[in-house]
Every structure is written in structure tokens, then in C-alpha cells.
């Protein structure tokens, strides 16, 4: 699996670049890893060159998680530069969407589009979640908020096992970063094409968040996925891939 050394840290990512296809960089959400995007990395090959990175302190990457979206933004900037990505589409889920929005506000000239999945311009976190993480406990109801009631049992069990392996300090850093993020007043500055994808049953970043983005971003389209929750790319991978493939065609991809 590919790795890159970045400022002394070993950074893991899945996927591979292709000179003939547009680069598509996926950024996971709070407490997540590149594995949340594997259906997209595998399913979109041939339409793009999809890559999914583990943020510092997550998955197989070294370093520590950050408590500020700006620090993750700068990591994505350094990572994309190290890979030689001059023009690419940046995709993010939840916290990853906040990173993508912030990236577009600071480095918009280096991207050709954004894909925001289950995200928002402001990502407040419930105070009890933050308090539990500070006390060293991952909120047990996090699974119920992240997945729809219709999610398959095997998907939920895999999520529980994955969540159990993530230190509460990682969730605390990520949730703190989300809680302080707010670009509500700057959305009109993002002029690149944007694809918004949200599950209709999303309880963590409700559909109204994506609808607000649709109203405020100058060049945005919204795909609402029936029956899916916050982890829409895991619950409805084909629908998400179809939406991204359509966006790629409109943006000049395959």
C-alpha cells in the first residue's frame, strides 16, 4: 500500500495516480480512516484517479490528530503538493467536508471542484459527546447517530469494532475541530463546482445542512439519498459512486 513521508511522518493513502485521469482526493471524517472511502476508491477507477488518505493520527498514518480544521487543511495542502497534485477534486465526509470547504477558501486555485458528503458550513458537536470524550469514553450512541435504522447488521458490527479501536483522544480532537468550525458567512467565495451528497436519514449532519449549502454556494448541486444515514458512502456506495461519476462527467472527467 502506498505511503509518503511528510515532515518526518509516514502518511498512508489508498489508490494511485494516473496521468490520463483527474485526481480525486477523499478525506474522511472524525475518528475515521481511508477505509470509509474504499468503495469509492475501487468503484471509481477508470473514471478518475481516486485517492483516500489517512489524516495524521488516524488509521495507518503517523502523527497526532488535530483539534483545528486549519491544521488538517494545511496537512491536505502539504500532502497534495508532495504528490504533485496541481489540479484535483477534493472530497470530504463530515469533518472531511469542513476541511474541504476550508481548503477551497484558502487554496481554491489548486482544485477543480469539491464533493461534500454529509457535511455542513458549521458542525456543532453535542456537549455531552465532548464531555464523554474528555472523560476518556467514546459516546456509545455514536453508532446510532451515524447509521440509519435500515443499515445492515454486519455493517453496524464492523463499525463498532472499528470505533472501539479509535482512542477517545482522537475523537476529542476531531470533535473539537468540528465544534469550532464555521464558514457560514464565506460560502459565496467558493466558486468551484460543488457536489453535495447527503442521506435523508442523516442525524449527525441533517439534510437541512446540505440544503443550506446548496442555497448559498454559487455552483452547487445536491443529491439526496433515500434511507441512508450519515455514513451514506458505506450504506449506499453505488448511489454515491453514480452521483460522483455524473459530477466527474460534468466537470470534464471521464
Backbone as CSV, one residue per row, in Angstrom:
resi,resn,N_x,N_y,N_z,CA_x,CA_y,CA_z,C_x,C_y,C_z
1,UNK,0.844,-1.194,0.000,0.000,0.000,0.000,0.883,1.249,0.000
2,UNK,0.466,2.302,-0.682,1.332,3.475,-0.817,1.458,4.283,0.473
3,UNK,2.664,4.769,0.683,2.956,5.676,1.787,3.818,6.808,1.265
4,UNK,3.806,7.908,1.999,4.658,9.027,1.657,5.179,9.627,2.956
5,UNK,6.433,10.058,2.949,6.996,10.712,4.120,6.718,12.203,4.027
6,UNK,6.101,12.735,5.063,5.711,14.141,5.058,6.129,14.768,6.383
7,UNK,7.134,15.618,6.323,7.641,16.282,7.531,7.983,15.275,8.622
8,UNK,8.580,14.169,8.203,9.002,13.161,9.159,7.927,12.186,9.576
9,UNK,6.718,12.350,9.049,5.624,11.436,9.366,5.370,10.501,8.194
10,UNK,5.102,9.252,8.512,4.717,8.287,7.487,3.207,8.377,7.292
11,UNK,2.796,8.789,6.095,1.378,9.005,5.792,0.894,7.928,4.825
12,UNK,-0.204,7.301,5.196,-0.774,6.229,4.376,-1.907,6.762,3.507
13,UNK,-1.987,6.233,2.292,-3.149,6.521,1.443,-3.425,5.329,0.549
14,UNK,-4.658,5.208,0.131,-5.074,4.148,-0.790,-5.306,4.756,-2.160
15,UNK,-5.087,3.947,-3.208,-5.292,4.414,-4.571,-3.987,4.747,-5.258
16,UNK,-4.100,5.200,-6.501,-2.912,5.515,-7.298,-3.235,6.618,-8.288
17,UNK,-2.232,7.435,-8.579,-2.396,8.497,-9.562,-2.350,7.940,-10.972
18,UNK,-2.968,8.668,-11.903,-2.940,8.298,-13.312,-2.814,9.574,-14.137
19,UNK,-1.855,9.629,-15.059,-1.686,10.851,-15.847,-2.854,11.130,-16.782
20,UNK,-3.653,10.104,-17.080,-4.766,10.281,-18.019,-6.075,10.660,-17.344
21,UNK,-6.126,10.601,-16.021,-7.402,10.798,-15.346,-7.300,11.862,-14.249
22,UNK,-8.405,12.553,-13.980,-8.378,13.589,-12.945,-8.194,12.977,-11.559
23,UNK,-7.368,13.599,-10.746,-7.157,13.122,-9.380,-8.356,13.507,-8.516
24,UNK,-8.763,12.573,-7.672,-9.899,12.761,-6.779,-9.453,12.339,-5.384
25,UNK,-9.270,13.290,-4.483,-8.724,13.032,-3.154,-9.839,13.035,-2.118
26,UNK,-9.987,11.900,-1.418,-11.020,11.732,-0.406,-10.448,11.933,0.991
27,UNK,-11.173,12.672,1.818,-10.776,12.951,3.196,-11.877,12.462,4.139
28,UNK,-11.518,11.615,5.084,-12.511,11.006,5.978,-12.961,11.963,7.073
29,UNK,-13.929,11.512,7.845,-14.482,12.319,8.918,-13.868,12.022,10.270
30,UNK,-14.491,12.540,11.330,-13.972,12.418,12.686,-13.832,10.962,13.102
31,UNK,-12.650,10.610,13.591,-12.396,9.252,14.041,-12.314,8.224,12.938
32,UNK,-12.342,8.671,11.686,-12.384,7.743,10.562,-11.015,7.415,9.989
33,UNK,-11.048,6.666,8.896,-9.839,6.323,8.149,-10.186,6.269,6.672
34,UNK,-9.159,5.981,5.865,-9.370,5.841,4.421,-10.375,4.739,4.093
35,UNK,-10.546,3.794,5.023,-11.417,2.646,4.751,-12.869,3.071,4.499
36,UNK,-13.260,4.209,5.006,-14.619,4.677,4.763,-14.854,5.014,3.289
37,UNK,-13.774,5.140,2.533,-13.871,5.506,1.117,-13.485,4.369,0.177
38,UNK,-13.288,3.176,0.690,-12.784,2.110,-0.179,-13.737,1.781,-1.323
39,UNK,-15.023,1.862,-1.095,-15.980,1.585,-2.185,-15.862,2.616,-3.295
40,UNK,-15.461,3.835,-2.929,-15.272,4.872,-3.949,-13.915,4.711,-4.634
41,UNK,-12.874,4.418,-3.867,-11.549,4.215,-4.466,-11.589,3.076,-5.474
42,UNK,-12.288,2.011,-5.128,-12.374,0.856,-6.024,-13.387,1.070,-7.141
43,UNK,-14.533,1.653,-6.798,-15.622,1.761,-7.763,-15.461,2.857,-8.786
44,UNK,-14.610,3.842,-8.526,-14.459,4.967,-9.449,-13.207,4.871,-10.307
45,UNK,-12.443,3.814,-10.144,-11.285,3.620,-11.015,-11.754,3.486,-12.462
46,UNK,-11.035,4.149,-13.334,-11.452,4.197,-14.734,-12.190,5.472,-15.073
47,UNK,-12.801,6.095,-14.054,-13.462,7.394,-14.239,-12.607,8.529,-13.692
48,UNK,-11.744,8.192,-12.726,-10.853,9.163,-12.106,-9.685,8.402,-11.505
49,UNK,-8.771,9.143,-10.898,-7.687,8.528,-10.126,-7.995,8.800,-8.659
50,UNK,-8.814,7.930,-8.032,-9.237,8.189,-6.659,-8.169,7.822,-5.628
51,UNK,-7.984,8.706,-4.664,-7.053,8.504,-3.559,-7.793,8.784,-2.261
52,UNK,-7.492,8.013,-1.218,-8.083,8.257,0.102,-6.976,8.236,1.137
53,UNK,-6.817,9.323,1.865,-5.699,9.467,2.798,-6.155,9.262,4.238
54,UNK,-5.272,8.715,5.048,-5.463,8.699,6.497,-4.882,9.993,7.056
55,UNK,-5.702,10.802,7.687,-5.209,12.017,8.314,-4.203,11.670,9.422
56,UNK,-3.338,12.600,9.804,-2.374,12.317,10.878,-3.070,11.806,12.137
57,UNK,-2.473,10.775,12.737,-3.053,10.217,13.958,-4.262,9.350,13.730
58,UNK,-4.539,9.005,12.481,-5.682,8.169,12.126,-5.212,6.983,11.292
59,UNK,-5.871,5.848,11.465,-5.573,4.690,10.633,-4.113,4.309,10.698
60,UNK,-3.500,4.211,9.521,-2.106,3.782,9.424,-1.130,4.938,9.275
61,UNK,-1.603,6.176,9.454,-0.716,7.350,9.373,-0.131,7.687,10.736
62,UNK,1.093,8.205,10.732,1.724,8.641,11.960,1.230,10.002,12.391
63,UNK,1.793,10.481,13.496,1.441,11.805,13.970,0.284,11.798,14.933
64,UNK,-0.238,12.983,15.199,-1.327,13.160,16.160,-2.519,13.819,15.485
65,UNK,-3.720,13.508,15.947,-4.896,14.195,15.408,-4.852,15.678,15.777
66,UNK,-5.517,16.493,14.984,-5.520,17.941,15.214,-6.841,18.381,15.820
67,UNK,-6.801,19.450,16.573,-8.013,19.997,17.177,-8.483,21.248,16.447
68,UNK,-7.930,21.480,15.241,-8.330,22.622,14.423,-8.452,22.186,12.968
69,UNK,-9.529,22.602,12.334,-9.712,22.299,10.907,-8.570,22.893,10.100
70,UNK,-8.074,24.060,10.501,-6.995,24.713,9.757,-5.748,23.842,9.695
71,UNK,-5.453,23.106,10.754,-4.272,22.236,10.750,-4.461,21.076,9.780
72,UNK,-5.639,20.515,9.737,-5.917,19.462,8.753,-5.879,20.027,7.331
73,UNK,-6.390,21.252,7.171,-6.328,21.911,5.860,-4.887,22.017,5.383
74,UNK,-4.009,22.445,6.249,-2.611,22.589,5.860,-1.970,21.230,5.576
75,UNK,-2.391,20.208,6.313,-1.896,18.865,6.012,-2.300,18.451,4.597
76,UNK,-3.558,18.665,4.230,-4.015,18.309,2.884,-3.242,19.102,1.834
77,UNK,-2.954,20.355,2.122,-2.170,21.170,1.188,-0.778,20.584,0.997
78,UNK,-0.130,20.224,2.101,1.220,19.660,2.015,1.197,18.278,1.362
79,UNK,0.211,17.486,1.703,0.096,16.139,1.136,-0.130,16.196,-0.377
80,UNK,-1.056,17.043,-0.810,-1.339,17.141,-2.241,-0.138,17.686,-2.998
81,UNK,0.594,18.617,-2.403,1.791,19.154,-3.045,2.865,18.085,-3.164
82,UNK,3.014,17.263,-2.126,4.023,16.204,-2.150,3.724,15.175,-3.228
83,UNK,2.436,14.978,-3.532,2.059,14.047,-4.597,2.039,14.712,-5.967
84,UNK,2.264,16.005,-6.006,2.253,16.717,-7.276,0.866,16.973,-7.823
85,UNK,-0.116,17.103,-6.933,-1.487,17.365,-7.378,-1.663,18.868,-7.585
86,UNK,-1.635,19.296,-8.823,-1.797,20.718,-9.120,-3.251,21.103,-9.307
87,UNK,-4.016,20.219,-9.923,-5.449,20.440,-10.094,-6.149,19.131,-9.765
88,UNK,-7.025,19.173,-8.787,-7.704,17.945,-8.384,-9.057,18.284,-7.781
89,UNK,-9.885,17.260,-7.633,-11.169,17.405,-6.958,-10.986,16.919,-5.529
90,UNK,-11.413,17.703,-4.568,-11.273,17.358,-3.155,-12.630,16.961,-2.608
91,UNK,-12.685,15.775,-2.027,-13.927,15.256,-1.464,-13.761,15.045,0.033
92,UNK,-14.800,15.332,0.796,-14.716,15.143,2.236,-16.042,14.735,2.830
93,UNK,-15.965,13.873,3.844,-17.161,13.448,4.578,-17.169,14.083,5.963
94,UNK,-18.269,14.723,6.320,-18.448,15.280,7.660,-17.290,16.228,8.002
95,UNK,-16.435,15.883,8.970,-15.272,16.730,9.254,-14.418,16.915,8.008
96,UNK,-14.311,15.876,7.194,-13.567,15.986,5.939,-14.170,17.021,5.009
97,UNK,-15.493,17.178,5.069,-16.144,18.222,4.284,-15.778,19.603,4.779
98,UNK,-15.663,19.761,6.091,-15.214,21.037,6.649,-13.794,21.349,6.188
99,UNK,-12.947,20.321,6.187,-11.571,20.504,5.702,-11.588,20.939,4.237
100,UNK,-12.452,20.301,3.439,-12.538,20.633,2.018,-13.029,22.066,1.807
101,UNK,-14.041,22.478,2.564,-14.533,23.848,2.449,-13.449,24.854,2.822
102,UNK,-12.749,24.586,3.918,-11.687,25.488,4.348,-10.556,25.518,3.328
103,UNK,-10.270,24.367,2.738,-9.232,24.292,1.709,-9.631,25.154,0.504
104,UNK,-10.888,25.056,0.108,-11.356,25.841,-1.040,-11.252,27.337,-0.776
105,UNK,-11.441,27.746,0.473,-11.355,29.163,0.814,-9.920,29.671,0.818
106,UNK,-8.958,28.784,1.014,-7.552,29.201,1.092,-6.731,28.817,-0.139
107,UNK,-7.098,27.720,-0.782,-6.308,27.223,-1.917,-7.214,26.854,-3.088
108,UNK,-8.229,27.648,-3.296,-9.215,27.332,-4.328,-8.647,27.203,-5.720
109,UNK,-7.517,27.873,-5.991,-6.944,27.823,-7.340,-6.364,26.451,-7.668
110,UNK,-6.126,25.628,-6.653,-5.498,24.323,-6.893,-6.500,23.187,-7.065
111,UNK,-7.795,23.479,-6.904,-8.806,22.442,-7.068,-9.757,22.802,-8.205
112,UNK,-10.334,21.770,-8.800,-11.298,21.996,-9.878,-12.731,21.788,-9.405
113,UNK,-12.895,21.233,-8.220,-14.237,21.019,-7.689,-14.189,20.444,-6.296
114,UNK,-15.353,20.441,-5.646,-15.497,19.893,-4.298,-16.631,18.871,-4.285
115,UNK,-16.473,17.848,-3.450,-17.544,16.906,-3.166,-17.699,16.861,-1.656
116,UNK,-18.857,17.260,-1.171,-19.116,17.320,0.268,-20.193,16.302,0.613
117,UNK,-19.840,15.336,1.451,-20.740,14.236,1.791,-21.107,14.335,3.269
118,UNK,-22.398,14.479,3.548,-22.845,14.556,4.931,-22.089,15.584,5.741
119,UNK,-22.067,16.819,5.260,-21.270,17.846,5.926,-22.070,19.131,6.044
120,UNK,-21.384,20.192,6.469,-22.063,21.467,6.634,-21.074,22.596,6.788
121,UNK,-21.586,23.824,6.727,-20.739,25.009,6.882,-20.441,25.294,8.345
122,UNK,-21.189,24.659,9.232,-20.946,24.747,10.671,-21.253,23.381,11.254
123,UNK,-20.381,22.876,12.123,-20.515,21.499,12.612,-20.456,21.460,14.137
124,UNK,-21.480,21.964,14.767,-21.535,21.933,16.220,-21.664,20.484,16.714
125,UNK,-20.968,20.189,17.805,-20.996,18.858,18.404,-21.743,18.936,19.737
126,UNK,-22.591,17.958,19.995,-23.358,17.940,21.245,-22.410,17.960,22.441
127,UNK,-22.596,18.887,23.386,-21.707,18.973,24.555,-21.504,17.648,25.298
128,UNK,-22.552,16.809,25.460,-22.312,15.529,26.141,-21.294,14.641,25.415
129,UNK,-21.259,14.712,24.082,-20.266,13.944,23.331,-18.861,14.418,23.683
130,UNK,-18.676,15.729,23.718,-17.361,16.279,24.050,-16.955,15.921,25.476
131,UNK,-17.913,15.994,26.402,-17.604,15.686,27.802,-17.215,14.226,27.975
132,UNK,-17.914,13.323,27.302,-17.578,11.910,27.401,-16.183,11.646,26.856
133,UNK,-15.862,12.270,25.729,-14.525,12.087,25.144,-13.449,12.641,26.083
134,UNK,-13.714,13.779,26.713,-12.757,14.334,27.673,-12.549,13.377,28.848
135,UNK,-13.607,12.633,29.191,-13.521,11.683,30.299,-12.926,10.343,29.871
136,UNK,-12.579,10.233,28.586,-11.945,9.012,28.110,-12.891,7.953,27.611
137,UNK,-14.113,8.365,27.232,-15.113,7.403,26.753,-15.668,7.855,25.412
138,UNK,-15.721,6.936,24.472,-16.374,7.231,23.195,-17.885,7.102,23.402
139,UNK,-18.667,8.106,23.024,-20.118,8.040,23.230,-20.709,6.763,22.634
140,UNK,-21.335,5.912,23.456,-21.835,4.632,22.949,-22.929,4.773,21.905
141,UNK,-23.673,5.887,21.946,-24.763,6.079,20.990,-24.287,6.638,19.660
142,UNK,-22.971,6.799,19.497,-22.441,7.358,18.260,-22.844,6.524,17.047
143,UNK,-22.853,5.214,17.198,-23.262,4.327,16.101,-24.692,4.621,15.675
144,UNK,-25.576,4.800,16.661,-26.985,5.046,16.343,-27.171,6.351,15.582
145,UNK,-26.341,7.350,15.874,-26.426,8.619,15.172,-25.788,8.544,13.781
146,UNK,-24.796,7.663,13.626,-24.029,7.628,12.378,-24.702,6.823,11.275
147,UNK,-25.525,5.848,11.651,-26.124,4.965,10.654,-27.639,5.025,10.727
148,UNK,-28.275,4.760,9.610,-29.731,4.748,9.580,-30.257,3.467,10.218
149,UNK,-31.520,3.449,10.626,-32.106,2.227,11.190,-32.102,1.055,10.208
150,UNK,-31.994,1.363,8.916,-32.023,0.310,7.903,-30.647,-0.260,7.588
151,UNK,-29.596,0.236,8.237,-28.238,-0.238,7.949,-28.109,-1.719,8.291
152,UNK,-27.440,-2.510,7.435,-27.285,-3.945,7.688,-26.534,-4.219,8.990
153,UNK,-26.885,-5.317,9.641,-26.278,-5.673,10.925,-24.770,-5.861,10.803
154,UNK,-24.312,-6.436,9.689,-22.875,-6.669,9.534,-22.103,-5.364,9.380
155,UNK,-22.729,-4.374,8.764,-22.094,-3.062,8.640,-21.978,-2.393,10.011
156,UNK,-23.022,-2.515,10.817,-23.002,-1.938,12.152,-21.966,-2.621,13.040
157,UNK,-21.842,-3.943,12.931,-20.864,-4.657,13.746,-19.441,-4.260,13.346
158,UNK,-19.196,-4.133,12.062,-17.876,-3.691,11.604,-17.577,-2.289,12.117
159,UNK,-18.599,-1.425,12.128,-18.416,-0.058,12.623,-18.107,-0.054,14.112
160,UNK,-18.772,-0.914,14.876,-18.499,-0.991,16.321,-17.066,-1.416,16.584
161,UNK,-16.594,-2.398,15.849,-15.228,-2.872,16.028,-14.220,-1.788,15.655
162,UNK,-14.504,-1.097,14.567,-13.609,-0.024,14.131,-13.584,1.105,15.150
163,UNK,-14.749,1.464,15.656,-14.841,2.555,16.617,-14.123,2.205,17.917
164,UNK,-14.216,0.951,18.317,-13.575,0.518,19.567,-12.052,0.635,19.500
165,UNK,-11.513,0.641,18.281,-10.060,0.715,18.106,-9.542,2.154,18.065
166,UNK,-10.454,3.125,18.075,-10.056,4.535,17.997,-9.983,5.125,19.410
167,UNK,-8.859,5.689,19.807,-8.748,6.274,21.147,-9.728,7.442,21.327
168,UNK,-10.312,7.556,22.516,-11.207,8.697,22.771,-10.537,10.043,22.511
169,UNK,-9.205,10.112,22.703,-8.494,11.374,22.475,-8.557,11.794,21.010
170,UNK,-8.627,10.807,20.119,-8.749,11.122,18.697,-10.108,11.734,18.406
171,UNK,-11.152,11.127,18.961,-12.490,11.703,18.790,-12.567,13.098,19.420
172,UNK,-11.945,13.263,20.571,-11.986,14.567,21.230,-11.335,15.633,20.364
173,UNK,-10.171,15.341,19.812,-9.503,16.311,18.942,-10.366,16.630,17.728
174,UNK,-10.889,15.589,17.074,-11.680,15.797,15.864,-12.986,16.539,16.161
175,UNK,-13.671,16.137,17.229,-14.921,16.812,17.585,-14.672,18.266,17.980
176,UNK,-13.548,18.518,18.633,-13.195,19.897,18.984,-12.970,20.724,17.724
177,UNK,-12.287,20.129,16.743,-12.063,20.815,15.468,-13.388,21.122,14.786
178,UNK,-14.291,20.143,14.784,-15.601,20.347,14.162,-16.392,21.429,14.880
179,UNK,-16.369,21.377,16.207,-17.196,22.268,17.005,-16.843,23.739,16.805
180,UNK,-15.582,24.022,16.501,-15.151,25.421,16.323,-15.193,25.866,14.859
181,UNK,-15.580,24.960,13.963,-15.593,25.302,12.537,-16.855,26.078,12.173
182,UNK,-16.694,27.129,11.395,-17.830,27.922,10.938,-17.407,28.767,9.740
183,UNK,-17.922,28.427,8.571,-17.649,29.254,7.379,-18.959,29.724,6.758
184,UNK,-19.994,29.845,7.576,-21.324,30.210,7.091,-21.316,31.503,6.282
185,UNK,-20.500,32.460,6.719,-20.513,33.785,6.089,-19.617,33.867,4.866
186,UNK,-18.926,32.778,4.525,-17.954,32.852,3.431,-18.286,31.929,2.257
187,UNK,-19.426,31.295,2.294,-19.742,30.299,1.267,-19.777,30.897,-0.140
188,UNK,-20.201,32.134,-0.270,-20.295,32.767,-1.590,-18.927,32.936,-2.245
189,UNK,-17.844,32.831,-1.456,-16.495,32.971,-2.002,-16.034,31.713,-2.742
190,UNK,-16.739,30.602,-2.543,-16.330,29.330,-3.169,-17.009,29.223,-4.524
191,UNK,-16.232,29.395,-5.577,-16.809,29.478,-6.917,-16.607,28.214,-7.747
192,UNK,-15.908,27.232,-7.218,-15.730,25.972,-7.940,-17.032,25.167,-7.903
193,UNK,-17.234,24.261,-8.878,-18.411,23.390,-8.835,-18.379,22.506,-7.590
194,UNK,-19.543,22.309,-6.995,-19.633,21.520,-5.764,-20.746,20.485,-5.897
195,UNK,-20.423,19.246,-5.556,-21.419,18.191,-5.450,-21.683,17.941,-3.975
196,UNK,-22.942,18.009,-3.595,-23.365,17.725,-2.224,-24.110,16.396,-2.212
197,UNK,-23.751,15.525,-1.294,-24.429,14.241,-1.141,-24.800,14.094,0.323
198,UNK,-26.062,13.734,0.585,-26.488,13.569,1.973,-27.571,12.507,2.068
199,UNK,-27.468,11.656,3.073,-28.522,10.682,3.338,-29.730,11.372,3.946
200,UNK,-30.911,10.985,3.502,-32.126,11.620,4.016,-32.347,11.318,5.495
201,UNK,-31.736,10.229,5.992,-31.886,9.857,7.403,-30.666,10.255,8.238
202,UNK,-29.861,11.167,7.740,-28.660,11.611,8.452,-29.058,12.369,9.713
203,UNK,-28.647,11.860,10.875,-28.969,12.509,12.142,-27.812,13.350,12.686
204,UNK,-26.604,13.161,12.159,-25.449,13.914,12.645,-25.283,15.237,11.913
205,UNK,-25.425,15.202,10.603,-25.429,16.430,9.804,-26.705,16.386,8.963
206,UNK,-27.822,16.766,9.552,-29.116,16.607,8.886,-29.156,17.225,7.492
207,UNK,-30.087,16.730,6.724,-30.227,17.149,5.332,-30.327,18.668,5.192
208,UNK,-30.872,19.339,6.199,-31.002,20.801,6.103,-29.636,21.474,5.974
209,UNK,-28.571,20.838,6.512,-27.232,21.395,6.360,-26.835,21.438,4.892
210,UNK,-27.057,20.327,4.192,-26.696,20.251,2.774,-27.590,21.152,1.931
211,UNK,-28.850,21.255,2.306,-29.751,22.144,1.561,-29.328,23.600,1.738
212,UNK,-28.842,23.944,2.915,-28.324,25.303,3.121,-27.097,25.552,2.249
213,UNK,-26.205,24.568,2.186,-25.038,24.697,1.312,-25.469,24.885,-0.130
214,UNK,-26.477,24.125,-0.553,-26.981,24.229,-1.927,-27.476,25.647,-2.219
215,UNK,-28.128,26.247,-1.247,-28.665,27.595,-1.434,-27.577,28.666,-1.454
216,UNK,-26.501,28.457,-0.707,-25.507,29.502,-0.519,-24.293,29.393,-1.436
217,UNK,-23.955,28.195,-1.861,-22.807,28.030,-2.759,-23.210,28.391,-4.184
218,UNK,-22.415,29.164,-4.888,-22.806,29.637,-6.222,-23.016,28.543,-7.258
219,UNK,-22.273,27.425,-7.157,-22.325,26.399,-8.212,-22.449,25.007,-7.588
220,UNK,-23.533,24.783,-6.889,-23.695,23.522,-6.166,-24.909,22.745,-6.661
221,UNK,-24.772,21.419,-6.623,-25.902,20.526,-6.867,-25.986,19.552,-5.707
222,UNK,-27.191,19.106,-5.400,-27.417,18.250,-4.240,-28.067,16.940,-4.648
223,UNK,-27.493,15.837,-4.167,-28.076,14.508,-4.341,-28.497,14.007,-2.966
224,UNK,-29.784,13.758,-2.797,-30.326,13.243,-1.548,-30.543,11.735,-1.695
225,UNK,-29.970,10.967,-0.779,-30.022,9.508,-0.868,-31.056,8.978,0.117
226,UNK,-32.108,8.407,-0.402,-33.208,7.916,0.429,-32.752,6.776,1.343
227,UNK,-33.208,6.839,2.590,-32.987,5.751,3.525,-31.607,5.681,4.144
228,UNK,-30.655,6.469,3.656,-29.279,6.388,4.148,-29.047,7.375,5.286
229,UNK,-28.104,7.023,6.160,-27.751,7.880,7.275,-26.489,8.672,7.008
230,UNK,-25.817,9.042,8.092,-24.619,9.877,7.985,-23.505,9.188,7.202
231,UNK,-23.367,7.888,7.366,-22.324,7.142,6.659,-22.848,6.675,5.301
232,UNK,-23.346,7.613,4.545,-24.037,7.305,3.289,-23.150,6.577,2.295
233,UNK,-21.858,6.862,2.271,-20.972,6.209,1.302,-20.752,4.739,1.627
234,UNK,-21.025,4.357,2.893,-20.950,2.950,3.273,-22.306,2.271,3.143
235,UNK,-23.374,3.009,3.400,-24.714,2.428,3.331,-25.237,2.334,1.901
236,UNK,-24.864,3.284,1.059,-25.358,3.307,-0.328,-24.205,3.627,-1.273
237,UNK,-23.176,2.752,-1.317,-21.976,3.073,-2.091,-22.228,3.261,-3.586
238,UNK,-23.134,2.461,-4.164,-23.359,2.588,-5.604,-24.023,3.911,-5.955
239,UNK,-24.980,4.337,-5.139,-25.634,5.619,-5.394,-24.652,6.776,-5.263
240,UNK,-23.772,6.673,-4.276,-22.755,7.710,-4.106,-21.797,7.711,-5.290
241,UNK,-21.382,6.525,-5.719,-20.468,6.439,-6.869,-21.121,6.963,-8.135
242,UNK,-22.395,6.660,-8.331,-23.092,7.148,-9.524,-23.163,8.675,-9.517
243,UNK,-23.422,9.249,-8.354,-23.502,10.715,-8.249,-22.139,11.348,-8.539
244,UNK,-21.080,10.738,-8.011,-19.740,11.271,-8.246,-19.348,11.115,-9.705
245,UNK,-19.666,9.968,-10.304,-19.342,9.748,-11.711,-20.033,10.774,-12.609
246,UNK,-21.289,11.087,-12.289,-22.021,12.101,-13.053,-21.350,13.470,-12.883
247,UNK,-20.929,13.790,-11.675,-20.254,15.060,-11.400,-18.941,15.140,-12.159
248,UNK,-18.213,14.026,-12.216,-16.952,13.996,-12.939,-17.159,14.273,-14.430
249,UNK,-18.205,13.688,-14.996,-18.501,13.935,-16.417,-18.782,15.416,-16.667
250,UNK,-19.548,16.018,-15.784,-19.881,17.437,-15.941,-18.651,18.323,-15.740
251,UNK,-17.716,17.820,-14.924,-16.527,18.616,-14.608,-15.381,18.375,-15.581
252,UNK,-15.642,17.579,-16.603,-14.602,17.332,-17.595,-13.845,16.040,-17.425
253,UNK,-14.293,15.184,-16.462,-13.653,13.881,-16.295,-14.189,12.881,-17.293
254,UNK,-13.945,11.606,-16.999,-14.380,10.543,-17.918,-15.861,10.289,-17.754
